[in-house]
Amino acid sequence: MFMKYLIYTVLIIAALLVTFFGLGPVLFADGSFAERMITLLVVVLCYALLALAFIYWIKRNRESKR
């Protein structure tokens, strides 16, 4: 039970860090448009990896209880 909340906490903190350090430069950077789009692509990939990790964790956790 403790591990479940620990993983959820880690994933939520990781999503918040990606939001803070990723979307800030995309929205407020004074670089070129191409630089912003590359940063946006990296941020979206980070969100996708976090979502896949979350889905994997839920499926693994659900199967182990059966």
N, C-alpha and C positions, 0 to 999 in steps of 0.2 A: 504494500500500500504506500509506503514511504517513497519507493522508487518511482511509482506512478506520478506522484506530485512533484518529485524532483525533476523528472523528464519534462513534465508540462511547464514547470517554472523555467527550466533552461531554454526550452523552445520559445516561450513568451519573451524572455529577456533577449534572446537572439533576434527575434522579430522586431522588438523595440530598438535594438542597436542598429539593425539594418535600416529601419525607418529614419532614425535620427542622423546617422552618419551617411546614409545613402541618398535619401530624398532631399536633404538639405543642400548638398552640392548640385543636385539636378535643378532644384527650384531657384536657388539664390546665387549660383555661380556666375562669375562674370566672364567665363570662357566662351569659346566659340560654340555654335550650334552643334557641330559634330562632337565636340568634347562632352557636351551635355547628353547627347544621345548615346554615346558609348557608356557613360556613367549610368544612364537609365537602363541600358541593356544589362549591365552588371548587377544592378539592384534587382531587376526583375528576375534574373537567374538566381540570385540569392534567395529571393522569396520563393521561387519554384523549388529550390533545394530544401528549404525549410518546410514547405508544404509536403513534399515527398517524404521527408523524414517523419513528419507528424502522421501521415497516412500509414507509413510502414510501422510506426510504433503502435498505432491503434489496431491494425490488423494482427500484428504479432501478439499484442496483449489480449485481444479477443480470442485468438486461437488457443492460447495457453490456458484459458479458463474452461474450455470445453472438455 
